Amino acid sequence: MKKVMFLMAVAGMFAFAACNNNAAEPAVVDTPVVENVVEETIDTTMAVVENVAEEAAAEVAE
C-alpha cells in the first residue's frame, strides 16, 4: 500500500506540473519614437577674454 501511495504522489506531482504550462504571449507595447535633440552651444569665453585683453591694451596704450 505504501508503494501505491508513493506512486500516486509522484504521478500527482507530474500531473500538477503539467497543468497550465503554456507560455504567455508577450504584451505588445507601442513605444514612441524618440528623436535626439542636439543643442549647439557656442563657447564665447575666449572671445570675452580677448575683448577684455584688447580693452586693457587700449587703456595702457593711451
C-alpha positions in Angstrom: 0.0 0.0 0.0 2.9 2.4 0.7 4.3 1.8 -2.8 1.0 2.6 -4.4 0.6 5.8 -2.4 4.1 6.8 -3.2 3.5 6.2 -7.0 0.2 8.1 -6.7 2.0 11.1 -5.1 4.7 11.0 -7.8 2.1 10.8 -10.5 0.2 13.7 -8.9 3.3 15.9 -8.9 3.8 15.3 -12.7 0.1 15.9 -13.3 0.1 19.3 -11.4 3.4 20.3 -13.0 1.8 19.7 -16.5 -1.2 21.9 -15.8 -1.2 25.3 -17.3 2.3 25.1 -18.7 1.5 27.4 -21.7 3.8 30.3 -22.1 2.0 33.6 -22.0 2.3 35.8 -25.1 4.4 38.9 -24.5 2.5 42.1 -24.3 2.9 44.4 -27.3 4.0 47.8 -26.1 4.0 50.7 -28.5 7.0 52.8 -27.8 7.1 56.3 -29.2 10.0 57.2 -31.4 12.5 59.4 -29.5 14.3 62.0 -31.6 17.6 63.2 -30.3 17.7 66.8 -29.6 21.0 68.4 -30.2 21.6 71.8 -28.7 24.6 73.6 -30.2 26.4 75.8 -27.7 28.9 78.4 -28.7 31.9 78.8 -26.4 32.2 82.6 -26.1 34.6 82.7 -23.1 37.6 83.0 -25.4 36.0 86.0 -27.2 35.2 87.7 -23.9 38.8 87.2 -22.7 40.2 88.6 -26.0 37.9 91.6 -25.8 38.9 92.3 -22.2 42.6 91.9 -23.2 42.1 94.3 -26.1 40.4 96.9 -23.9 43.2 96.6 -21.3 45.8 97.0 -24.0 44.0 100.0 -25.4 43.9 101.7 -22.0 47.6 101.1 -21.5 48.4 102.4 -24.9 46.5 105.7 -24.2 
